[in-house]
Structure formats: C-alpha cells, structure tokens
C-alpha cells in the first residue's frame, strides 16, 4: 500500500493567509500610530517636531520586529506541515 499523504485543510490555508496579511497592516498602522502619539506629545509639551519623528521611527522599528516574528511563525508552521506530511 502507498502511504497516505495528509492534505491541508482549507482552514490551514486561510490561517496562513490571514497571518501573512497582517504584515501590510502592521507596516502601515504602527508608524502612523507612533507619529500621531509623538505629535500629540509635541503639542502637549511644546517641544517641536522631535517627538513626532521619534514616534515615527519607533513605529517603524516595532513594525519591523513584528513582521520578523510573524514571518518566523509562518515558516515554523510550514516546516511543521512538511514534517507531518512525511
């Protein structure tokens, strides 16, 4: 008898797609939130545009870190699926 191969269920594909679709959202929302929080702090403390720029940079760093973690999680799931199929 030939070994039976396990097929991915449709839910697994949707889960992977949902996981990967969070990346563009993170790359847009995180820097915007950082900028607006920094701008609000600039107005509150009357210190110029520096906190807005700092907030933007922190937002980009946070988005990059989360993107990296999501991609690692995706690769781990794919590797687990490959192991399960063998």
Secondary structure as the mmCIF struct_conf table of DSSP 4:
data_model
#
loop_
_struct_conf.conf_type_id
_struct_conf.id
_struct_conf.beg_label_comp_id
_struct_conf.beg_label_asym_id
_struct_conf.beg_label_seq_id
_struct_conf.end_label_comp_id
_struct_conf.end_label_asym_id
_struct_conf.end_label_seq_id
HELX_LH_PP_P HELX_LH_PP_P1 UNK A 2 UNK A 9
HELX_RH_AL_P HELX_RH_AL_P1 UNK A 10 UNK A 45
TURN_TY1_P TURN_TY1_P1 UNK A 46 UNK A 46
TURN_TY1_P TURN_TY1_P2 UNK A 48 UNK A 49
HELX_RH_AL_P HELX_RH_AL_P2 UNK A 50 UNK A 85
#
